Amino acid sequence: MEHTKIDPKLLEELEQALGYIKKVFDINHLINATQTTSQIIKYYEKSEKAYHFIHSTKGSIHFPLLLNNQSKPEELAQAYFIEEYIKNINTQKVLELGVGKGFNIKYLASNYPHIKFWGIDITPINIQKAMHATEHLENVFLCRGDFERLPFKQKHFDLIYSIETFCHATNLKSALKGVHYVLKPKGYFIVFDGYRKTNINKLPQNLKTAAILVEKSMAVNQGATINTWVKTAQQVGFKVIVKEDLTYATMQTWEKFQKLASFYFKFPTFAKITTKIFDTLLLQNAIAATLAPLTIKAGVHGYYKVVLQK
Ligand SMILES: C[S@@+](CC[C@H](N)C(=O)[O-])C[C@H]1O[C@@H](n2cnc3c(N)ncnc32)[C@H](O)[C@@H]1O
């Protein structure tokens, strides 16, 4: 098979990065691991401290976006966009899939007290924190559960959104069908997420390995390409209203994480010792932090805003 042409300098950098990573982690084990739902829960439980101290002390578990017209990354960027839809349609009932620690729902539900907001998340520690963060809001209803088995009636919601959660779907088509089922006709499904931009089987082996490691180290079993994802959404009956590449808006944060991870891998003996003390599921975030900026630059991964309508 003919390989996609990639900048040789980038491939060299990648080779070096994989070398550091291999000194600390058993990458074959990670590549062959299946990210089941219980693995995903464990990943979020073990990564909670890292998400709190490195990602956001305010409770968001997603990438802040540095959009073209701004000077610094904004944690509420995704919520501001969703808010525009909430304001402009006659919204009564909203659902967040993978509500995390409640960062987005708290903002939206506080601003729209006449609208009811539901949230679902599978990780106990996250949903407990979300409940605590929103306990003063009478219009928020949270439950622990799986977004692939939504416990709601048909045609219940005007708008459903998901921020960096749907990538964990173990069966994309069935998960999309589930969302379609509980949405009202003409209802919206807004998704911010990471995707593959290309078929990884055509990539040079090191880049393919890196792509798989980025996904698995963040508990994503198998990234879908953006085109397959959108096509699957159309097959279950959605219309595509927006599909916007926002990869550039995540880069500054990725590069910040990459710098932190480079300190970690600089001292491999020390890093190896940490694997005996801390859980690998927490430490393996350093793999994604090191490799994702490279897979992004190589055009393999990207971050998109997608709006679908039933
Ligand atoms: C990256 S975090 C995003 C959290 C939140 N959307 C935010 O923006 O802060 C992904 C969340 O999805 C949840 N999640 C993953 N798979 C899930 C599933 N099958 N059902 C429900 N929640 C899930 C995780 O527990 C985690 O809280």
The ligand as an SDF file (V2000), in Angstrom:
LIG
                    3D

 27 29  0  0  0  0  0  0  0  0999 V2000
  -13.6310   14.4890   28.4610 C   0  0  0  0  0  0  0  0  0  0  0  0
  -14.8720   14.3210   29.6600 S   0  0  0  0  0  0  0  0  0  0  0  0
  -15.9320   15.6990   29.2480 C   0  0  0  0  0  0  0  0  0  0  0  0
  -16.8400   16.1120   30.3790 C   0  0  0  0  0  0  0  0  0  0  0  0
  -17.7020   17.3390   30.0840 C   0  0  0  0  0  0  0  0  0  0  0  0
  -18.4410   17.1860   28.8640 N   0  0  0  0  0  0  0  0  0  0  0  0
  -16.8940   18.6060   30.0230 C   0  0  0  0  0  0  0  0  0  0  0  0
  -16.8950   19.2460   28.9730 O   0  0  0  0  0  0  0  0  0  0  0  0
  -16.2920   18.9820   31.0300 O   0  0  0  0  0  0  0  0  0  0  0  0
  -15.8250   12.9360   29.0720 C   0  0  0  0  0  0  0  0  0  0  0  0
  -16.8980   12.4820   30.0350 C   0  0  0  0  0  0  0  0  0  0  0  0
  -17.6790   11.4770   29.3640 O   0  0  0  0  0  0  0  0  0  0  0  0
  -18.0330   10.4910   30.3100 C   0  0  0  0  0  0  0  0  0  0  0  0
  -18.3710    9.2740   29.5740 N   0  0  0  0  0  0  0  0  0  0  0  0
  -17.5440    8.4880   28.8400 C   0  0  0  0  0  0  0  0  0  0  0  0
  -18.2310    7.4620   28.3120 N   0  0  0  0  0  0  0  0  0  0  0  0
  -19.5120    7.5900   28.7420 C   0  0  0  0  0  0  0  0  0  0  0  0
  -20.7050    6.8350   28.5240 C   0  0  0  0  0  0  0  0  0  0  0  0
  -20.7140    5.7430   27.7850 N   0  0  0  0  0  0  0  0  0  0  0  0
  -21.8540    7.2850   29.0780 N   0  0  0  0  0  0  0  0  0  0  0  0
  -21.8720    8.4100   29.8340 C   0  0  0  0  0  0  0  0  0  0  0  0
  -20.7730    9.1490   30.0820 N   0  0  0  0  0  0  0  0  0  0  0  0
  -19.6060    8.7540   29.5330 C   0  0  0  0  0  0  0  0  0  0  0  0
  -16.8180   10.3890   31.2270 C   0  0  0  0  0  0  0  0  0  0  0  0
  -17.1530    9.8170   32.4460 O   0  0  0  0  0  0  0  0  0  0  0  0
  -16.3770   11.8430   31.3290 C   0  0  0  0  0  0  0  0  0  0  0  0
  -16.9680   12.4600   32.4300 O   0  0  0  0  0  0  0  0  0  0  0  0
  1  2  1  0
  2  3  1  0
  2 10  1  0
  3  4  1  0
  4  5  1  0
  5  6  1  0
  5  7  1  0
  7  8  2  0
  7  9  1  0
 10 11  1  0
 11 12  1  0
 11 26  1  0
 12 13  1  0
 13 14  1  0
 13 24  1  0
 14 15  1  0
 14 23  1  0
 15 16  2  0
 16 17  1  0
 17 18  1  0
 17 23  2  0
 18 19  1  0
 18 20  2  0
 20 21  1  0
 21 22  2  0
 22 23  1  0
 24 25  1  0
 24 26  1  0
 26 27  1  0
M  CHG  2   2   1   9  -1
M  END
$$$$
